[in-house]
Amino acid sequence: MLPLCSFCKKIRDDKGYWEQIDVYIYKYLQADISHGICPECAKEHYPDIDVDDD
């Protein structure tokens, strides 16, 4: 189980340090992260931009 902050979404590691989720994933899974905006957040934060995939 991963402790995840409800507000900022940082993850607490085994030593008690809080890290951004993308840093944590890279450190422990060696996976690169690509950032994007989901449709719900796009509508909320960028209501004037049409981001539909159609």
PAKELO-55109 format. One record per residue (C-alpha): x, y, z. Coordinates in steps of 0.2 Angstrom, whole numbers, padded with zeros to 4 digits, always signed. Example, Ala and Ser with C-alpha at 12.3 -4.5 7.8 and 13.67 -1.06 7.14 Angstrom:
! residues 2
+0062-0022+0039/+0068-0005+0036/
***
This chain:
! residues 54
+0000+0000+0000/+0006+0017-0004/+0002+0032+0007/-0004+0046-0005/-0008+0064+0001/-0026+0068-0003/-0022+0086-0008/-0005+0086-0017/-0005+0068-0022/+0013+0066-0016/+0018+0048-0010/+0027+0045+0007/+0042+0033+0005/+0048+0020+0017/+0059+0033+0026/+0044+0045+0028/+0049+0057+0015/+0035+0064+0003/+0039+0064-0015/+0030+0069-0031/+0021+0054-0038/+0031+0055-0055/+0048+0055-0045/+0043+0041-0035/+0037+0030-0050/+0053+0034-0059/+0064+0030-0044/+0056+0013-0039/+0049+0007-0056/+0061+0016-0068/+0046+0021-0078/+0046+0038-0088/+0031+0048-0085/+0022+0059-0098/+0010+0072-0092/-0006+0076-0100/-0023+0083-0095/-0038+0072-0093/-0055+0078-0101/-0063+0082-0084/-0048+0093-0078/-0047+0101-0096/-0066+0106-0094/-0063+0112-0077/-0047+0122-0079/-0048+0126-0098/-0066+0128-0102/-0063+0139-0117/-0053+0125-0126/-0061+0111-0135/-0050+0095-0130/-0062+0082-0137/-0053+0067-0145/-0067+0066-0159/
***
